[in-house]
Amino acid sequence: MNSDKLQENIPQEETDRQFYYMEKAAEHVRKLGEELGRKPTCCVTTFGCQMNVAPVTA
């Protein structure tokens, strides 16, 4: 695929870029759901919050 073709309609303003990619992701998930014949799911595993009371110095 041509890289110029991939970037031709991407907005330059940051907020518009974020909405653009959110729409692209939603379109991808919709197409995947059609291919699978069901709504796609995912599993996210976290290991707790890494917020420290005191700053960590290196």
C-alpha positions as CSV (number, residue, x, y, z in Angstrom):
1,M,0.0,0.0,0.0
2,N,1.3,3.5,-0.8
3,S,2.2,5.5,2.3
4,D,1.0,8.7,0.5
5,K,-2.4,7.1,0.2
6,L,-2.5,6.3,3.9
7,Q,-1.8,9.9,4.9
8,E,-3.9,11.9,2.4
9,N,-7.0,12.5,4.6
10,I,-5.4,12.6,8.1
11,P,-6.3,15.9,9.9
12,Q,-3.4,18.1,11.1
13,E,-5.1,19.5,14.2
14,E,-4.5,17.2,17.2
15,T,-8.2,16.9,18.4
16,D,-9.4,16.2,14.8
17,R,-6.6,13.6,14.4
18,Q,-7.8,11.8,17.6
19,F,-11.4,11.7,16.3
20,Y,-10.2,10.5,12.9
21,Y,-8.4,7.6,14.5
22,M,-11.3,6.8,16.8
23,E,-13.6,6.6,13.7
24,K,-11.0,4.4,11.9
25,A,-10.8,2.0,15.0
26,A,-14.6,1.9,15.2
27,E,-14.8,1.0,11.5
28,H,-12.2,-1.7,12.0
29,V,-14.1,-3.2,14.9
30,R,-17.4,-3.1,13.0
31,K,-15.8,-4.9,10.0
32,L,-14.2,-7.5,12.3
33,G,-17.6,-8.1,14.0
34,E,-19.2,-8.7,10.6
35,E,-16.4,-11.2,9.7
36,L,-16.7,-13.1,13.0
37,G,-20.5,-13.0,13.1
38,R,-20.5,-11.6,16.6
39,K,-19.3,-8.6,18.6
40,P,-15.5,-8.7,19.1
41,T,-14.4,-8.8,22.8
42,C,-11.1,-8.3,24.6
43,C,-9.5,-9.0,28.0
44,V,-7.4,-6.4,29.8
45,T,-5.4,-7.5,32.8
46,T,-3.8,-4.9,35.0
47,F,-1.4,-5.3,37.9
48,G,-2.5,-2.4,40.1
49,C,-1.8,1.3,40.1
50,Q,1.8,2.5,39.9
51,M,1.1,5.9,41.5
52,N,3.7,6.5,44.2
53,V,3.3,8.8,47.2
54,A,6.9,9.9,47.0
55,P,8.6,10.7,43.7
56,V,11.0,8.0,42.5
57,T,14.5,9.2,41.5
58,A,16.8,7.3,39.3
